[in-house]
Amino acid sequence: MDSFFRSLKAERVYLKCYASYQEAKTDLFDYIRFYNHRHRHSTLCYLSPMEFERQNASNNS
């Protein structure tokens, strides 16, 4: 979880100046979607969290 927040701050929050709360909220949700569905994680054998979950779910079935 700490890794996620470090990435979120470094890749989004510290690089942008949001004009409104809604703009910040939308951008952060977009980043979370990207992070969970597309971002590759070395600790997950370079799979995205969603791919890792799918793979483990099919292995446990």
N, CA, C and O atoms as a GROMACS GRO file, in nm:
protein
  244
    1MET      N    1   0.082  -0.118   0.000
    1MET     CA    2   0.000   0.000   0.000
    1MET      C    3   0.087   0.126   0.000
    1MET      O    4   0.056   0.223  -0.069
    2ASP      N    5   0.195   0.124   0.076
    2ASP     CA    6   0.285   0.240   0.078
    2ASP      C    7   0.342   0.267  -0.060
    2ASP      O    8   0.359   0.383  -0.099
    3SER      N    9   0.371   0.161  -0.134
    3SER     CA   10   0.424   0.176  -0.270
    3SER      C   11   0.322   0.246  -0.360
    3SER      O   12   0.359   0.332  -0.441
    4PHE      N   13   0.196   0.210  -0.345
    4PHE     CA   14   0.091   0.272  -0.425
    4PHE      C   15   0.085   0.423  -0.398
    4PHE      O   16   0.083   0.502  -0.492
    5PHE      N   17   0.082   0.462  -0.271
    5PHE     CA   18   0.072   0.603  -0.238
    5PHE      C   19   0.197   0.680  -0.280
    5PHE      O   20   0.188   0.796  -0.320
    6ARG      N   21   0.312   0.618  -0.271
    6ARG     CA   22   0.436   0.682  -0.318
    6ARG      C   23   0.426   0.707  -0.468
    6ARG      O   24   0.459   0.815  -0.516
    7SER      N   25   0.380   0.605  -0.543
    7SER     CA   26   0.364   0.621  -0.688
    7SER      C   27   0.259   0.726  -0.722
    7SER      O   28   0.280   0.808  -0.810
    8LEU      N   29   0.148   0.722  -0.652
    8LEU     CA   30   0.041   0.818  -0.676
    8LEU      C   31   0.091   0.961  -0.658
    8LEU      O   32   0.066   1.047  -0.743
    9LYS      N   33   0.161   0.986  -0.550
    9LYS     CA   34   0.212   1.121  -0.524
    9LYS      C   35   0.317   1.162  -0.626
    9LYS      O   36   0.314   1.274  -0.678
   10ALA      N   37   0.410   1.072  -0.655
   10ALA     CA   38   0.521   1.106  -0.745
   10ALA      C   39   0.476   1.120  -0.890
   10ALA      O   40   0.526   1.206  -0.962
   11GLU      N   41   0.381   1.037  -0.933
   11GLU     CA   42   0.340   1.036  -1.074
   11GLU      C   43   0.221   1.126  -1.103
   11GLU      O   44   0.196   1.159  -1.220
   12ARG      N   45   0.146   1.167  -1.002
   12ARG     CA   46   0.029   1.250  -1.026
   12ARG      C   47   0.022   1.374  -0.939
   12ARG      O   48   0.032   1.486  -0.989
   13VAL      N   49   0.007   1.355  -0.811
   13VAL     CA   50  -0.026   1.466  -0.720
   13VAL      C   51   0.077   1.577  -0.724
   13VAL      O   52   0.041   1.694  -0.735
   14TYR      N   53   0.204   1.542  -0.714
   14TYR     CA   54   0.309   1.645  -0.709
   14TYR      C   55   0.334   1.711  -0.844
   14TYR      O   56   0.400   1.815  -0.851
   15LEU      N   57   0.284   1.652  -0.951
   15LEU     CA   58   0.309   1.705  -1.085
   15LEU      C   59   0.196   1.794  -1.136
   15LEU      O   60   0.211   1.859  -1.240
   16LYS      N   61   0.085   1.798  -1.065
   16LYS     CA   62  -0.032   1.870  -1.116
   16LYS      C   63  -0.079   1.976  -1.018
   16LYS      O   64  -0.057   1.968  -0.897
   17CYS      N   65  -0.144   2.074  -1.074
   17CYS     CA   66  -0.212   2.176  -0.994
   17CYS      C   67  -0.359   2.169  -1.035
   17CYS      O   68  -0.395   2.210  -1.146
   18TYR      N   69  -0.443   2.118  -0.949
   18TYR     CA   70  -0.583   2.096  -0.982
   18TYR      C   71  -0.664   2.225  -0.962
   18TYR      O   72  -0.646   2.296  -0.864
   19ALA      N   73  -0.752   2.252  -1.056
   19ALA     CA   74  -0.834   2.372  -1.049
   19ALA      C   75  -0.953   2.355  -0.956
   19ALA      O   76  -1.007   2.453  -0.904
   20SER      N   77  -0.993   2.229  -0.934
   20SER     CA   78  -1.109   2.205  -0.848
   20SER      C   79  -1.097   2.068  -0.781
   20SER      O   80  -1.017   1.984  -0.821
   21TYR      N   81  -1.178   2.050  -0.680
   21TYR     CA   82  -1.185   1.921  -0.612
   21TYR      C   83  -1.227   1.812  -0.710
   21TYR      O   84  -1.170   1.703  -0.711
   22GLN      N   85  -1.327   1.842  -0.793
   22GLN     CA   86  -1.377   1.743  -0.890
   22GLN      C   87  -1.269   1.702  -0.989
   22GLN      O   88  -1.258   1.584  -1.023
   23GLU      N   89  -1.190   1.797  -1.035
   23GLU     CA   90  -1.080   1.766  -1.127
   23GLU      C   91  -0.979   1.673  -1.060
   23GLU      O   92  -0.932   1.576  -1.121
   24ALA      N   93  -0.945   1.702  -0.937
   24ALA     CA   94  -0.850   1.618  -0.862
   24ALA      C   95  -0.908   1.478  -0.843
   24ALA      O   96  -0.839   1.378  -0.862
   25LYS      N   97  -1.033   1.471  -0.804
   25LYS     CA   98  -1.099   1.342  -0.780
   25LYS      C   99  -1.101   1.258  -0.907
   25LYS      O  100  -1.069   1.139  -0.904
   26THR      N  101  -1.139   1.318  -1.018
   26THR     CA  102  -1.144   1.246  -1.146
   26THR      C  103  -1.006   1.196  -1.186
   26THR      O  104  -0.991   1.082  -1.228
   27ASP      N  105  -0.906   1.281  -1.172
   27ASP     CA  106  -0.769   1.243  -1.209
   27ASP      C  107  -0.718   1.130  -1.120
   27ASP      O  108  -0.653   1.037  -1.170
   28LEU      N  109  -0.745   1.136  -0.991
   28LEU     CA  110  -0.699   1.031  -0.900
   28LEU      C  111  -0.769   0.899  -0.928
   28LEU      O  112  -0.705   0.794  -0.921
   29PHE      N  113  -0.898   0.902  -0.958
   29PHE     CA  114  -0.967   0.778  -0.994
   29PHE      C  115  -0.913   0.720  -1.124
   29PHE      O  116  -0.901   0.598  -1.137
   30ASP      N  117  -0.881   0.806  -1.220
   30ASP     CA  118  -0.819   0.759  -1.344
   30ASP      C  119  -0.686   0.691  -1.316
   30ASP      O  120  -0.655   0.587  -1.374
   31TYR      N  121  -0.608   0.749  -1.226
   31TYR     CA  122  -0.479   0.690  -1.191
   31TYR      C  123  -0.497   0.555  -1.122
   31TYR      O  124  -0.424   0.460  -1.151
   32ILE      N  125  -0.592   0.546  -1.032
   32ILE     CA  126  -0.619   0.419  -0.963
   32ILE      C  127  -0.659   0.312  -1.064
   32ILE      O  128  -0.615   0.198  -1.054
   33ARG      N  129  -0.744   0.348  -1.159
   33ARG     CA  130  -0.784   0.254  -1.264
   33ARG      C  131  -0.662   0.207  -1.343
   33ARG      O  132  -0.646   0.087  -1.368
   34PHE      N  133  -0.577   0.301  -1.382
   34PHE     CA  134  -0.454   0.267  -1.454
   34PHE      C  135  -0.366   0.176  -1.368
   34PHE      O  136  -0.318   0.074  -1.416
   35TYR      N  137  -0.347   0.212  -1.244
   35TYR     CA  138  -0.256   0.138  -1.155
   35TYR      C  139  -0.303  -0.006  -1.136
   35TYR      O  140  -0.221  -0.098  -1.133
   36ASN      N  141  -0.433  -0.027  -1.124
   36ASN     CA  142  -0.485  -0.161  -1.101
   36ASN      C  143  -0.497  -0.245  -1.227
   36ASN      O  144  -0.486  -0.368  -1.221
   37HIS      N  145  -0.519  -0.182  -1.341
   37HIS     CA  146  -0.546  -0.258  -1.463
   37HIS      C  147  -0.429  -0.265  -1.560
   37HIS      O  148  -0.422  -0.359  -1.639
   38ARG      N  149  -0.338  -0.169  -1.558
   38ARG     CA  150  -0.234  -0.165  -1.661
   38ARG      C  151  -0.092  -0.159  -1.608
   38ARG      O  152   0.000  -0.210  -1.672
   39HIS      N  153  -0.073  -0.098  -1.491
   39HIS     CA  154   0.061  -0.079  -1.436
   39HIS      C  155   0.121  -0.213  -1.395
   39HIS      O  156   0.060  -0.288  -1.319
   40ARG      N  157   0.240  -0.244  -1.446
   40ARG     CA  158   0.308  -0.370  -1.415
   40ARG      C  159   0.385  -0.357  -1.284
   40ARG      O  160   0.448  -0.254  -1.258
   41HIS      N  161   0.379  -0.460  -1.202
   41HIS     CA  162   0.443  -0.459  -1.071
   41HIS      C  163   0.550  -0.567  -1.064
   41HIS      O  164   0.522  -0.684  -1.091
   42SER      N  165   0.669  -0.529  -1.028
   42SER     CA  166   0.778  -0.626  -1.020
   42SER      C  167   0.749  -0.733  -0.916
   42SER      O  168   0.787  -0.849  -0.934
   43THR      N  169   0.683  -0.698  -0.807
   43THR     CA  170   0.653  -0.797  -0.703
   43THR      C  171   0.545  -0.895  -0.745
   43THR      O  172   0.525  -0.997  -0.680
   44LEU      N  173   0.475  -0.866  -0.855
   44LEU     CA  174   0.372  -0.956  -0.907
   44LEU      C  175   0.418  -1.020  -1.038
   44LEU      O  176   0.336  -1.049  -1.125
   45CYS      N  177   0.547  -1.040  -1.051
   45CYS     CA  178   0.605  -1.099  -1.173
   45CYS      C  179   0.572  -1.016  -1.296
   45CYS      O  180   0.547  -1.070  -1.404
   46TYR      N  181   0.571  -0.886  -1.280
   46TYR     CA  182   0.544  -0.789  -1.387
   46TYR      C  183   0.405  -0.805  -1.449
   46TYR      O  184   0.386  -0.784  -1.569
   47LEU      N  185   0.309  -0.842  -1.366
   47LEU     CA  186   0.169  -0.844  -1.405
   47LEU      C  187   0.101  -0.726  -1.339
   47LEU      O  188   0.148  -0.674  -1.237
   48SER      N  189  -0.011  -0.682  -1.396
   48SER     CA  190  -0.091  -0.582  -1.328
   48SER      C  191  -0.165  -0.653  -1.214
   48SER      O  192  -0.180  -0.775  -1.218
   49PRO      N  193  -0.212  -0.580  -1.114
   49PRO     CA  194  -0.287  -0.645  -1.006
   49PRO      C  195  -0.408  -0.724  -1.056
   49PRO      O  196  -0.437  -0.831  -1.005
   50MET      N  197  -0.478  -0.672  -1.155
   50MET     CA  198  -0.594  -0.743  -1.209
   50MET      C  199  -0.553  -0.873  -1.278
   50MET      O  200  -0.617  -0.976  -1.260
   51GLU      N  201  -0.445  -0.868  -1.356
   51GLU     CA  202  -0.396  -0.990  -1.422
   51GLU      C  203  -0.351  -1.092  -1.318
   51GLU      O  204  -0.378  -1.212  -1.332
   52PHE      N  205  -0.284  -1.045  -1.215
   52PHE     CA  206  -0.238  -1.133  -1.108
   52PHE      C  207  -0.357  -1.200  -1.039
   52PHE      O  208  -0.353  -1.320  -1.014
   53GLU      N  209  -0.460  -1.124  -1.008
   53GLU     CA  210  -0.580  -1.179  -0.945
   53GLU      C  211  -0.647  -1.283  -1.035
   53GLU      O  212  -0.684  -1.390  -0.988
   54ARG      N  213  -0.661  -1.251  -1.163
   54ARG     CA  214  -0.722  -1.346  -1.257
   54ARG      C  215  -0.643  -1.476  -1.263
   54ARG      O  216  -0.699  -1.585  -1.260
   55GLN      N  217  -0.511  -1.462  -1.272
   55GLN     CA  218  -0.424  -1.579  -1.282
   55GLN      C  219  -0.436  -1.665  -1.156
   55GLN      O  220  -0.445  -1.788  -1.165
   56ASN      N  221  -0.435  -1.603  -1.040
   56ASN     CA  222  -0.446  -1.679  -0.916
   56ASN      C  223  -0.584  -1.739  -0.897
   56ASN      O  224  -0.596  -1.849  -0.842
   57ALA      N  225  -0.687  -1.671  -0.941
   57ALA     CA  226  -0.822  -1.725  -0.931
   57ALA      C  227  -0.836  -1.850  -1.017
   57ALA      O  228  -0.898  -1.948  -0.975
   58SER      N  229  -0.780  -1.848  -1.138
   58SER     CA  230  -0.790  -1.965  -1.225
   58SER      C  231  -0.702  -2.079  -1.176
   58SER      O  232  -0.734  -2.196  -1.198
   59ASN      N  233  -0.590  -2.048  -1.110
   59ASN     CA  234  -0.503  -2.151  -1.054
   59ASN      C  235  -0.565  -2.217  -0.931
   59ASN      O  236  -0.536  -2.333  -0.902
   60ASN      N  237  -0.650  -2.145  -0.860
   60ASN     CA  238  -0.712  -2.198  -0.739
   60ASN      C  239  -0.843  -2.270  -0.768
   60ASN      O  240  -0.901  -2.331  -0.678
   61SER      N  241  -0.890  -2.266  -0.891
   61SER     CA  242  -1.016  -2.331  -0.927
   61SER      C  243  -0.997  -2.476  -0.957
   61SER      O  244  -1.094  -2.546  -0.989
   0.00000   0.00000   0.00000
